[in-house]
Amino acid sequence: MFRIAAMFDAHGRMDGVQPQALQVFRAVAEHGSITAAARALRYTQSAVSRQIAALEAELGSPLFDRLPRGVALTEPGRCLLGHAEAVLDRLDAARRDLAALRDLTAGRLRVGAFPTAVAALVPQALATFRSAHPQVALSLVEGLTPGLLERLLAGDADVVVVSAAPDRPLDDERFDLHRLVDEVLLVAVPRTHRLAHRRTVRLRELAEDAFIAGSATAEETLLRATLPAGFRPRIDIVAAEWTGKLGCVAAGLGVALVPALAVRATPPDLALLRLHPDDASVRRVFAATVAGRSRPPAVQRFLTHLDAVAAGLR
């Protein structure tokens, strides 16, 4: 009837009408005067008059009756006012929500991490992040690196902490990789082991020992370690979980390679030995996000917390 419906497109958006024009219209309606509205908005009177005239031309209906003293809404103007207030209120709410995400007073952070990163690195970073930004909802899921990267691509995580051996790099075309720390592998032996008193060992000195591993397959065994040429560990027992793996070592059933990040979870009845530099195996630990996508403010801030904890662990 008054072409008010023509303001909206098929998606309910205002077509051809700028929010600023609606703000000016609302101010004139509230003050009942173009002069008073201009004063409140800190515009010139002529600028407000032009905005109202342009809005009336866009909608094809007069919005105000010009009176000797001030203005009064017409019927189309009264109809428009409710729509304008709803649109402006939604814009204000959107601005508040965006500001909350930017200022980390709202939002969420979904983190994934491989098991040994959950021993100390990631929980410590989450704890300091939560202390700084308590209104951001946190979640953590544990998994292996390939699965975590799939979750990331599927949109089920915002950032994942993953690892890779130097000779098996991650796909840096699909992922942005933020390097956190290079993690050395240690050897866990029972306190009664013949080498338990040593600080450094060669892997060949453990050739007679059985290794407790998380998988019996050559590709996954021994934490994807880069082993010296010719060294073939004997694997008698496979234990996927760290509690079982270290429990078997403590019982004298074998030895195990333990990543430095898992040292906190090592029971006191085990000895941790360094590997000789010629045998040392290193895993690179990264925080990964999807390449080409902007990092949300929560992720960007969380990376600084991860960096701080990783620096302490080095």
N, C-alpha and C positions, 0 to 999 in steps of 0.2 A: 503494500500500500504506500508507504513513504520511501520505498527503495532502501530501507534499513537493511533488509536481507541481502541486498547487493553488496554490502560491505564485506561479506564473508565468502571465501572460496569454498571449493568442495571439501576441504579439510578443516573448515571452521576458522581459518585465518582471515584477518581483515585484509581485504583486497584494495590496495592503493591508498590506504590510510595509515599514516605514520603514528607511532605511539606519542610523539611529541604533540601532534595535533590533538589527540585525545586528551592529553594532559592540559593543554590550553583550554579545550572545550570544558573539561570538568571544572577547572579553576573559574572560568567565567560563570558557569552554572552555580557554583558554590557561593561566589561573591555577588552575583547579580549585577555585575558591572564590569565592563571591559577595562575601565580605568583601574578599578581595585584589583582585578585579576593581573593586570600588567604590573602593578606595584608588587603584588605578592610573588610573582614569577621573576621579577627584575627584568622584565622586557619593556620595550617601548609600547605605548598604546597602539601605534600604527602597526607594529609587528603582530600584536594579538589580533587586531582587526583583520589583517591579511590572512592569518591562520584560520580564523573562523569563516571568512569568506571563501577560502579555498576548500575548507571542509564541506561547507554548504554546497559548493559547486560540484564537488566529488560525489556527494550523496544525492544531489538533485532536490533537496528540500531545505526550506529555511529552518534553522535550529533555534533562533531567538527572535523575539519581537523587540525592535528597538523602541524604547520608551523615552519620554522626556528626561527621566532620571533613571538610568540603568537599562537593563534588559530583562526579559522574561522568557523562559523556555516555551517553545511551541510544542504542539503534540509530538511531532517527529523528534524534537529535542529531548522531550521527556522519555521517549522510547529509546533514543540513543544512549541516554545517560546511564541506564542500567547496564547496557552492553559495554560501554566505555569503562565503567568502574570495574566490571568483571575482568576485562582484558588487562587493565592497568594493575589490578590486584594480582593477577596471575604473573605478570611480568615482574612485579615486586617480589613475589614468592620465588620466582626463578632466580632472580638476582641474589636473594638471600641463600638459596640452596647452593648456587655456584660459589658464593663467597665462603660458605661453610666447607665445601669440598676443598677450596683453595687454602683456607686457613686451618684445615684439619680439625674442625669442630664438629664434623659429621663424616659419613662415608664408611667405607670398609676397606680392608686389606686382606687378601687371600694369598697365603704363602704356602709353597710346597718345598720340601727339602728331602735330601737323601738321608738314610738313617743316622750316620755318624755326625752329620751336620746338626741333627736334632739333639745330640748329646750336650752341646754347649753353645756353639756359634749362633744358631738361629734363635733358640730360646732367650739367650742373653740380649740379642738385638730386639726381639719382640718385647722383652720386659722394659728396656729403656724407651722403646717407642711408645708403649702403652703409658708409661709414666709421663711422657711428654705430651701425649695426645690421647687422653683417656676416652674421648667420645668417638673415636674411630673403632668400629667393630673389627676384631681380629679373628682369623681362623688359620689353622695349620694342618696340612696333610703330609704324611710321610710316604715316600715311595722311592723307587729306583729312577735313575736319571732318564732312561728312555720314556718311561711312563709319565714322569713329571713334565717333560717337554711336550708330550702329546696333550696333557691337561692344559698346558699353557696355550697351545695352538687352538684348542677347543674353546678357550675362554673360561675355563673352570678355575683358573688361578691367575693372579695379577703378576706374580714374580715367583720364580723357583730357584732354589739353590742346588746346583748340580756339580758333578765332577767329571773329569776326563783325564786320561793319561796323555802325556805330551805327544806320543806317537799315534793317538786316536783322537784328533781334535773334533770338537763339536761343530755343527753346521752354523757358521757365522753369517750365512746369507739369509737364513730364516730367523736367526735369533741375534739380539744384541747381548753380548756377553760382557758383563762387568766383573773383572777379575778381582777376587777377594784375597786368596792366599794360596800358596803352594804348600801342599800337605805331604810331609814325609810319612813313610810307613815304618813302624817299629815291629819288633818280634816279641810276642808274648810267650814266655816259658814258665813252667811251674817253678816255685821257689827251690824245689829239690833238683832241678835240672843241672846237669854237669856244667853248663855255661851261665848259670844264673848270676854268678858273681861278676861276670864280664860287663863292660859298658858298651862295647862294640863287637859285632860278630860278622863273619863272612857267611853267606848263604851255603857255601860248600861245606861249612862246618855242621850244617843241619841236614846234610844229605841222608843221614840215617834216621832222621826223625820223620814221623808222620805229620802232615799239615792238616789242621782243621780248617775247612774252607766252607764258603757259603754255597758253592755249586761245584759239581764234579766236571762240568764242561770246561774245556780249555779256554774258551773265550771269556767266561765269566769268573773263573776261579781266582782266588787270591786277590780280590779287589781290583781286578784288571791291572795288576802290577806289571811293570816292565821288568822281567826277570833276566838275569845274565844268560848269555848264550850257553846252551848245553845244560843248564840247570833244569831238572825235571822233578818237581816235588811229588812225593808220594802222598796221595789223599786217601785216607781210610774212612774218615768220618766227614759227613756233610751236615752242617748245622746252619740254617738260614738266619736265625736270630742271634744277636750278640750275647745274650745271657747264656744260651746253650753253647755257643762257640767257646766263650771264655770259661764256662763251667767244665767243658771237656778238657781244656788246657790245664785248669787247676787240678783236675783229677789225674793228670799225668798221661792222657791219651794222645797227646801230640802238642804241637806248637801252632801258633797262628800269627799271621800278619795283622797288625792293628794300626789303623790310621791315627795320626796324632790327635785329630779332633775327638776321638773316642776315648782318650786317656782318662777322662773324668769318670767314665763308666767302668774302668778296669778294677776288679776286686784286689784287695791287698795281698792275697796269697799268690799273686803272679809277679814276675819280674819283667820289665820292659827293657829291651836291648836295642841299641841303635844299630843300623846296618852300616857296614863299611862304605865309604863314599863310592867305591867302584860298584857296589851292589845296590846302592840306595835307589829306591823307587819313589817317584813323586807323582802325586795327583794334583791337578790344577782345579781349584774350586771357583765357581763363577755364580753370580746372580744373573739369571737369564730373563729377558723380556722378549716379546715378539718384535722382530725387526720391522721398521717402518711405521710403528704405532707409537704415538706419544705416551710417555709415562705419566700416569696420574700423580698428583702431588703426594699422595700417601706413599706410593712406590718410590718416588724420588727421595722423599725424606727417609724412608726405611733403608735405602741404600747407604745413607750416611751412618746410620746406626750399625749396619752390617760392617762397614769399613772400620768403624771404631772398635768393634769387638774383634774383628779379624786382626787388626793391628796389635791388640793385646795378646792374641793367641800366637802370633809369630814369635 
